Amino acid sequence: MVIVICDDDEIEAQKVEQLCKEICGREDTIYTYTDSLELYQWLMQVNWEVDLFVLDIEMPQLNGIELKRQISKMSIDTHIVFLTNHRESIDEAFGRYVIGFVDKGNCEKRLRDIVIEVKDEVSKEDVVNILEAGEICSFRQKEIIKIEAQHIYTKVEMIQYYNQDKNQWVTDSSEHRISLKEWEQNLNSEDFYRINRSMIVNFRYVKRINNLNELEFINGERYDIPVKKRKTVRMAYNQYCMRKARCM
């Protein structure tokens, strides 16, 4: 698990860091910033993957809301928690990936519960193992974008990394003699959904269902949802968004 903390109050930042250290193990990484501009520069320069951001709302140079907007543009999936003494800022701070607000004056229990919850969720993002021609093939589920049926094969498209400008992902694909039904039986049913006869998608990479009843991916690709599946696909995607706090 990777946690990034940013609070211009050094004492508050250290307090949050110590709380996270008490919960996390050696396999986890915690980055702490007291300068929001320095964090912004890190976001722009590093090919990062962060599980939880803990951000102060009121900071000089870039406030937490401005950081949230940038993170939402650059991340496929993360979690954001705001620390605040300013309740009037909460409405503006709501948005994609925001899972909670914690009062600085009484943050320990609430923040501890959130960190434990996110850590538990991250630990469940496991590898899927599927038998192919007598051999086990392993795939990281969070890296699978979509799976398409192609005759007796299925084509698996997986994300590799973001490009240097942080505005596109680089992908790779491979073909496997594994049926869509086998994939369905083994994948995490909360994140993956079969939108038609020939495609399973990972909702992690879906931006929205547009007014044309198309599933629109973050990279701009669009796929029409069959009439008979529109209601169930939309319902499944809405439930996913609610779980992940991904409402725009």
N, C-alpha and C positions, 0 to 999 in steps of 0.2 A: 504494500500500500504506500502511496506517495501523498504526502500532505504538504500544502503550501500555506503559510501563515503570513499575513501582512497587516501590521498595525503600527502607526507612527509613534505610539506610546510604547517605549521600550520595555517598561515594566509589565504592561498588559501583554505584549508580544511574548515575553519570557514566561509569563504565567500560563498562557495558552500552550506554548511549546512544552512546558513541563507536564501539563495535563495530558497532552498527546503522547509524550514519552512513556508515561505511566501505563497507557493502554497498549501502545504499540510494542512490537518485538524487534529483534535484530534485523529481520528481513524487511522492515519498513524504513522509509526515508522521510525526513521532515526538513523542509526548507523554511527559514524564518527571515522576513524582511521588515525593516522599519521605514523603508523608503519605497513608496508605491511606484515611482518612476523607475527605480532599479528593478522592481519586479516586472514592470512592463517591458523593459529592455530584455530581461531574461526570457519572457514569453516570446519575443520576436526573434531571438537568436538561437534558442535551444529547441530541438525536436522533442517536445515534452509530452508526457502522458501523466496527468495528475488525477488522483481519485477524489481528493477533497481540498477545496480552497476555504480558508477561514479568513474573512476580510473585514476590516473595520470599514464602516460606511464613510465616516468623516475623516478625510486625510488631505493634506496639502498636495498640490501638483495634480495627482490623479486620485479621485475618491473611489470608494469601493464600487459604486454604481458604474462608473466609467470603466473600471477594470472588468466588471461583470460583462459589459457589452463586448469588450474585446475578447474575453475568454469564450463567450458564446459563439463568436464568429470562427474561432480557431479550434474549438474542441468538438470531437464527435460525441463524447459522453463523459461527464464529470459531475461533481456535486459542489454547490456553493453554500456556505453558511455566513451570514452577516453578524458581526458584533456591533452593537449600537447603543448609544444613550439617547438617540434622537428618534423617537417613535414616529414623528411626522415624515420621516424619509422612507418608511417601509413600503408605502404604496408604489413609489418610483422604483424601489429595489426589487420588486417581484419580477420574475421572468424565468427564462429558460435555465434549468439546472439549479435554481435556488430552492433549497429544501428546508430552510429554517432561518429564524432570527433569534439571536440570543442577547439578552440584556447584560451589558458589561458589569453592572453592579451585582448580578447574581447569576453568573454564567456557568459555574462549575458542573452542577448536576446535569443541566440541559445539554451543555456542550459534550460532556462525557457520554451521555446517551447517544448523541448524534454520531460521534466518532466510532463508538462500538457498533452502531447500526450499519454505517458505511463500510467499516472493516469486515463485518460479517457478509455484507452483500458482495464485496470485492472477492472475498475468499471463495464464493460460490461460482465465480466466473471461470469454470473449469474447461478442461480439454474434452472434446468428444472423440471417442474411439470407435471406428467402424471397420468391420471386416470386409476386405476386398481381395478376392482371389487367394484366400487362405492366409492373408497377411493383415495385420492391424494397421490402419491408417489413422493418424492422430491430427486433429485440427484444433487450434485455439478458437473457441466459439466467437469471441469478441472481434476477431479479425475477419470473419466470414461476412461478406456483404450480401451476396445472393447466390442461390443455387438454381440452375436451369436444366431442365430435362432436354437431352439431345439424342434422340433415338434410344439406343440401349445404354447410353452414357449420361452422366450429369456433369455439367461444367460448374466448377466452384470458383467464384471470384473472391479474392481476399485482398484486404488492404495491406500495403507494405509500410508506407510512411507518407507524411506530408512533404510537399516540395518545399524548397527553401523560402518561398514567399508566403507560406502558410495559407494558401488559398486553394489548393488542390491536393487530392490524395493520389498516390501512385499505387497501382494495383498489379496483381498477378493472377493468373487463372490456370486451372488444371482440370483434366478430365478424369473421371473415375467411373468404373462400372458398378455404381451403387445407385439404387433406385431412389426416387423422391420419397417413397414410403419409408424406406430404411432411414433416410435422413430425418424425416418427421418423427420417427420413433425414438431417435437418439438425441436430437437437439433440445435445448432448453425451450419449452413450449411458451414461456412468457415473452421471450425476445424474438422468436422466429414465427413466421406465419406463411402458410401456403395461400397465395393470393389468387392463383388460378391453377389449371391442370398441370402447368409446366414450370412453375416458379415458386420457390420459397425465398422470402426476404428476411433480412435482419432489420427490425424496426430501429435499431441503433443508428442506421444510416439513412433513415427516411426523414425528410424535412417536414412534409405535410401531405395531406390528401387534399388536392385542389378542387376548385368548383367544377372541373370537368370529370370528376371522379377518377383522377389519375393519382397514382402513388408517385410522389415527386421526391427523388433522392437529393441529398445534400449537394451532389455534384451536378445537378440539373437534369439527370436522366429521368424519364417519365414512363410509367407503365399503366395502361388502362386496366381498371378493375372490372371484371365481368358483371353485368347487371345483377345476376343472382347472388354475387358475393359482396356487393357494395356495402350492405348493412353490416354484415358480420366482420368484414375487414375494417371498416371504420370503427366499429365497436372495440375490436381487439387493439387497434392502434391508439384509440382514446384511452383505454385502460393502461396501455404501456406508458403513455405520456403522463398519466396521473401518478403512476408508480415512480417514474423517473424525474418528476417535476420538470417536464420538458415542454409545458405549454408556453407558447410564444407570448 
